[in-house]
Amino acid sequence: TGEIFRYTLESESRNVSDLLAIQDWVIDRQLRGVPGVAEIVSFGGSKKTYNININPLELDKYDITPLEVYEAVAKSNINVGGDIIEKNGQAYVVRGIGLLVSIEDIENIVLKTFDDTPILVRNVARVEEGSLPKVGM
């Protein structure tokens, strides 16, 4: 067997991160369900990331550690396992994916309460969107 089909995704309204997400989460999964498709390999694009830039002075002010910030974000974005469905010789893993989908979602995570006031990620850090290049699978 060898490479049989190549295609590109292009858009005037979506960036390369969005196109890669469509490739990985929609097109790839649909193509894998086609009988006779053995493998899908995608190249290029970039994966969206969220960077949390912590202000150490603010952490100290509220007696919060970087590890506590990490753990709060991780718990808020937990993935839940499900089951496996087999169709057309392919196994599909069904799971619940984390709930964080925007900068605002991350900024609004509660880290702890201080004097009966919730301390949010946005109170101790700046959250920004970034990307990592994808070179292949």
Backbone as a ProteinNet text record, in pm:
[ID]
protein_1_A
[PRIMARY]
TGEIFRYTLESESRNVSDLLAIQDWVIDRQLRGVPGVAEIVSFGGSKKTYNININPLELDKYDITPLEVYEAVAKSNINVGGDIIEKNGQAYVVRGIGLLVSIEDIENIVLKTFDDTPILVRNVARVEEGSLPKVGM
[TERTIARY]
84.3	0	87.9	33.8	107.3	12.2	68	-11.2	-107.1	-232.9	-332.3	-394.7	-412.5	-486.1	-423.6	-400.8	-351.8	-451.3	-466.2	-554.4	-502.2	-549.9	-515.6	-645.2	-636.4	-748	-707.4	-793.2	-766	-891.5	-871.5	-985.6	-943.8	-1036.1	-1012	-1056.4	-1133.1	-1186.9	-1135.5	-1063.8	-1013.3	-861.6	-800.5	-654.4	-607.8	-475.9	-422.2	-452.8	-464.5	-501.7	-643.2	-734.7	-872.8	-879	-804.9	-805.3	-748.7	-643	-587.8	-688.4	-760.1	-862	-971.8	-1014.4	-1115.6	-1061.4	-935.5	-873.5	-870.4	-820.7	-801.7	-931.5	-1030.4	-1150.8	-1270.4	-1269	-1384.2	-1344.8	-1260.6	-1227.5	-1158.5	-1055.7	-982.5	-1077.7	-1165.2	-1257.3	-1356.6	-1401.3	-1493.9	-1423.8	-1301.6	-1228.6	-1194.5	-1164.3	-1132.7	-1251.3	-1371.8	-1490.6	-1520.5	-1445.4	-1467	-1398.9	-1473.4	-1412.4	-1292.3	-1183.4	-1063.1	-959.8	-995.6	-898.6	-815.4	-685.9	-598.1	-536	-500.8	-430.6	-450.8	-448.1	-456.3	-334.7	-259.4	-143.6	-159.2	-160.3	-172.1	-41.8	-14.7	106.5	69.5	149.4	133.5	31.4	11.2	-80.5	-15.2	-94.2	-44.3	-156.7	-119.1	-216.7	-231.6	-356.8	-384.8	-343.3	-278.9	-242.8	-289.2	-299.9	-328.4	-212.4	-151.5	-38.4	-86	-50.6	-87.2	40.6	51.5	169.5	141.7	199.3	171.3	252.8	188.5	255.1	293.2	422.4	462.7	425.5	420.3	382	235.6	150.2	9	-8.9	67.8	61.5	96.8	203.1	248.6	143.5	81.5	-20.2	-136.8	-172.7	-285.4	-240.4	-108.9	-53.8	-94.3	-70.6	-100.8	30.2	46.9	167.5	138.5	242.4	221.6	158.4	194.6	136.7	-14.3	-59.4	-203.3	-275.7	-211.6	-270.6	-280.3	-172.2	-170.5	-280.4	-290.2	-388.3	-531	-557.4	-692.2	-731.8	-638.3	-667	-686.8	-601	-612	-745.2	-787.6	-914.9	-1034	-1021.9	-1131.4	-1141.2	-1039.2	-1035.1	-1021	-1075.1	-1057.1	-1127.4	-1061.3	-1120.7	-1176	-1291.3	-1356.5	-1359.7	-1316.9	-1317.8	-1458.3	-1473.9	-1604.9	-1596.2	-1624.9	-1628.8	-1567.2	-1559.3	-1506.2	-1617.5	-1634.8	-1732.9	-1655.8	-1688	-1622.5	-1716.8	-1664.8	-1743.8	-1650.3	-1684.6	-1605.5	-1459.6	-1434.8	-1298.3	-1217.5	-1280.1	-1211	-1267.6	-1182.5	-1226.6	-1227.5	-1339.1	-1353.7	-1365.8	-1283.7	-1289.9	-1387.9	-1485.7	-1584	-1545	-1528.4	-1490.9	-1541.7	-1548.5	-1586.4	-1461.3	-1454.7	-1337.3	-1359.7	-1251.7	-1256.6	-1343.1	-1381.8	-1478.5	-1417.4	-1287.5	-1225.2	-1206.6	-1267.2	-1257	-1216.7	-1195.5	-1159.4	-1070.4	-1011.4	-930.1	-1015	-1137.7	-1226.5	-1256.3	-1273.3	-1298.1	-1182.5	-1061.1	-943.1	-931.7	-953.3	-942.4	-1040.9	-1154.1	-1258.6	-1250	-1142.5	-1125	-1094.3	-1166	-1144.4	-1026.4	-929	-810.8	-832.3	-889.7	-920.6	-1001.1	-1044.3	-1110.5	-1017.8	-1021.9	-938.1	-1028.7	-1045.8	-1138.4	-1278.6	-1326.5	-1459	-1475.3	-1366.8	-1371.7	-1300.1	-1365	-1296.5	-1179.2	-1065.6	-948.1	-944.9	-953.2	-958	-820.3	-804	-678.1	-645.7	-744.8	-718.4	-666	-685	-634.2	-484.4	-429.2	-287.5	-206.4	-274.7	-203.5	-268.8	-192.5	-242.4	-250.6	-365.9	-385.8	-387	-308.1	-303.1	-306.6	-353.3	-356.2	-221.1	-175.6	-50.8	-69.6	39.2	30.7	162.8	150.6	267	261.2	370.2	366.1	348.9	275.4	257.5	330.3	420.9	499.2	457.1	377	331.1	288.7	229.7	181.9	274.3
-118.5	0	123.7	232.1	356.9	472.7	588.1	709.5	712.6	734.8	730.1	866.1	946.6	1071	1181.3	1295.1	1412.9	1526	1606.5	1721.5	1830.3	1950.9	2062.4	2127.5	2189.5	2268.9	2414.5	2494.4	2636.9	2714.4	2833.2	2915.9	3061.7	3147.3	3291.1	3344.8	3264.2	3314	3239.1	3127.6	3049.9	3045.2	3044.6	3038.1	2892.4	2870.5	2735.2	2648.9	2708.1	2631.3	2576.5	2660.2	2615.1	2504.9	2522.2	2421.2	2288.2	2292.4	2168.7	2101.8	2179.5	2122.2	2055.2	2117.3	2056.3	1927.5	1930.2	1809.6	1697.2	1727	1623.6	1573.6	1660.8	1623.1	1591.8	1634	1608.7	1521.2	1574.9	1504.7	1371.7	1372.4	1249.2	1140.6	1174.3	1075.4	1024.1	1111.1	1066.2	975	1010.8	927.2	790.1	783.9	654.9	559.3	611.6	528.2	472.8	514.2	466.6	330.6	228.7	96.9	105.3	38.5	35	140.9	239.4	341	281.3	268.8	205	305.1	422.5	518.6	659.1	754.5	896.8	962.9	1037.4	1110	1255.7	1344.3	1486.3	1558.3	1661.6	1741.9	1888.3	1966.1	2110.5	2161.9	2290.4	2354.1	2378.7	2423.9	2445.4	2418.8	2362.7	2332	2452.7	2485.6	2598.3	2561.4	2654.4	2637.3	2760.3	2743.4	2856.4	2868.3	2985.3	3009.3	3090	3040.2	3108.9	3169	3300.9	3373.3	3425.6	3357.4	3385.5	3504.7	3588.6	3700.7	3654.7	3632.2	3579.9	3670.2	3800	3891.3	3870.8	3847.3	3821.9	3686.4	3585.9	3455.1	3470.1	3543.8	3563.6	3638.7	3736.2	3817.6	3731.1	3628.1	3541.3	3405.9	3389.4	3264.6	3144.6	3159.1	3054.1	3012.3	2884	2834.2	2809.7	2808.8	2773.8	2635.3	2542.3	2408.5	2412.9	2498.3	2511	2565.4	2657.6	2708.7	2595	2521.3	2409	2308.8	2270.5	2170.1	2219.6	2345.7	2400.2	2398.1	2435.9	2434.3	2290.5	2200.2	2059.8	2000.3	2027.9	1974	2032.8	2155.8	2220.4	2170.7	2105.4	2061.4	1910.8	1839.7	1695.4	1624.5	1523.1	1437.4	1313.2	1268.8	1154	1039.3	921.2	803.7	756.7	684.5	633.5	488.6	461.8	325.9	323.5	204.7	188	135.8	199	154.3	108.7	-10.6	-61.4	-49.1	6.4	23.9	18.2	-62.4	-76	-108.8	-193.3	-234.3	-130.7	-21.1	83.7	87.2	114.1	130.3	279.2	326.8	467.5	477.8	561	581.6	695	668.7	769.7	821.2	953	1011	1153.4	1203.7	1342.8	1428	1527.2	1614.8	1733.9	1784.7	1895.9	2012.3	2092	2198.2	2332.5	2348.9	2477.9	2496	2601	2623.1	2765.8	2851.1	2989.5	3047.6	3160.6	3232.4	3268.6	3313	3352.3	3234.5	3115.1	2996.8	2974.1	2988.4	2967.8	3079.7	3203.1	3316.7	3308.7	3241.6	3235.8	3113.9	3038.1	2924.1	2976.1	2924.1	2964	2886	2958.6	2896.9	2871.6	2968.4	2957.5	3079.6	3085.1	3205.6	3276.3	3407.4	3491.2	3597.4	3597.6	3690	3681.3	3559.3	3531.2	3578	3608.3	3648.6	3542.6	3492.5	3394.1	3458.1	3389.6	3433.9	3351.3	3420.7	3356.1	3357.2	3274.4	3272.8	3413.2	3486.4	3620.5	3717.9	3686.4	3772.1	3754.9	3643	3614.9	3588.6	3588.8	3553.3	3618.1	3623.7	3668.8	3544.9	3522.6	3406.3	3454.6	3388.1	3425.2	3301.1	3320.6	3211.4	3202.7	3080.8	3057	2940	2890.3	2773.3	2699.7	2572.1	2485.7	2429.1	2431.4	2377.4	2226.2	2175.4	2032.6	1989.8	1894.7	1853.1	1717.5	1644.2	1513.7	1427.6	1313.5	1224.9	1106.7
0	0	0	-42.5	-44.9	-33.6	-48	-40.1	-157.3	-129.2	-235.1	-263	-157.8	-175	-90.3	-151.1	-78.4	-96.5	7	-2.4	89.9	69.4	157	204.6	319.2	370.3	360.3	301.1	286.4	322.5	377.6	414.6	417.9	376.7	387.4	522.7	598.6	724.9	847.7	830.3	944	941	1060.5	1067.8	1064.7	1060.6	1047.9	1170.5	1288.1	1407	1394.2	1345.8	1325.8	1220.8	1112.2	1006.3	1056.1	1137.6	1192.4	1284.7	1365.1	1453.2	1371	1262.8	1174.6	1115	1070.3	1014.8	1118	1238.4	1340.7	1401.7	1419.2	1493.3	1405.5	1278.6	1192.8	1073.6	987.1	862.4	889	974	1005.5	1054	1145.8	1203.5	1100.3	1010.6	906.6	806.4	766.8	671	728.5	858	920.5	918.6	908.2	902.8	764.9	663.7	527.5	511	465.2	445.5	350.6	387.1	304.9	339.7	419.3	460.9	574.3	550.1	648.4	744.3	695.8	781.3	728.4	819.4	785.8	849.6	771.5	824.5	783.3	881.6	848.9	881.1	803.8	820.5	820.7	890.5	887.6	986	981.4	1073.3	1207.6	1300.8	1436.1	1534	1648.8	1752.9	1844.8	1873.3	1962.3	2104.9	2171.7	2311.6	2388.5	2518.4	2605.4	2703.2	2707.6	2796.5	2917.3	3035.6	3159.4	3216.6	3206.8	3254.9	3395.1	3491.7	3633	3682.5	3764	3829.6	3970.5	3997.4	4127.8	4245.1	4222.6	4331.1	4371.2	4273.4	4302.4	4371.1	4327.8	4394.9	4542.6	4568	4705.4	4788.3	4727.6	4795.3	4845.2	4768.1	4804.6	4860.1	4880	4932.6	4846.3	4714.9	4617.5	4551.6	4529.2	4462.3	4313.6	4229.7	4088.8	4072.5	4159.2	4152.7	4176.7	4267.5	4292.2	4169.4	4098.4	3974	3872.9	3856.7	3762.6	3796.8	3922.4	3964.3	3944.2	3971.9	3953.5	3806	3718.2	3574.9	3527.2	3570.9	3530	3574.2	3696.9	3747.6	3673.2	3629.1	3555.8	3412.4	3364.3	3225	3215.5	3311.7	3319.1	3203.2	3150.6	3048.8	3117.6	3072.3	3134	3033.5	3077.4	2991.2	2963.4	2853.5	2815.7	2774.3	2649.1	2598.9	2460.2	2401.9	2267.1	2177.7	2062.9	1964.2	1841.5	1791.8	1671.3	1553.2	1441.1	1320.2	1200.7	1102	979.1	1007.8	1105	1135.8	1211.3	1251.5	1327.2	1468.4	1564.8	1703	1736.1	1786.3	1822.9	1974.5	2035	2178.8	2205.2	2289.8	2327.6	2465.2	2476.9	2605.3	2614.2	2735	2756.8	2761.5	2676.6	2670.1	2762.2	2817.5	2912.4	2867.7	2963.4	2940.2	2901.1	2915.1	2886.9	2737	2681.7	2537.4	2501.1	2601.7	2570.3	2680.3	2649.3	2747.4	2869.1	2845.2	2954.8	3047.8	2990.5	3073.6	3170.5	3120.9	3206.1	3308.7	3265	3356.4	3472.7	3452.7	3555.1	3646.1	3639.3	3728.9	3868.9	3966.6	4105.9	4162.7	4216.6	4277.6	4426.2	4495.2	4638.1	4677.7	4801.6	4849.8	4947.8	4943.6	5028.6	5087.2	5219.8	5286.2	5224.3	5205.3	5147.7	5003	4935.2	4795	4711	4604.6	4520.9	4445.8	4447.5	4371.9	4244.2	4131.9	4001.3	3936.1	3835.4	3760.4	3710.8	3661.7	3608	3713.1	3842.7	3948.7	3971	3924.1	3949.9	3822.9	3706.5	3583	3461.7	3353.8	3223.6	3134.9	3073.1	2986.9	2842.6	2756.1	2615.3	2528.4	2407.5	2310.5	2241.6	2219.4	2146.9	2053.7	1997.1	1909.4	1906.1	1876.5	1857.8	1717.7	1641.8	1505.7	1508.3	1410.5	1395	1268.3	1281.2	1165.5	1110.7	1180.1	1132.1	1246.5	1213.2	1318.2	1331.9
[MASK]
+++++++++++++++++++++++++++++++++++++++++++++++++++++++++++++++++++++++++++++++++++++++++++++++++++++++++++++++++++++++++++++++++++++++++

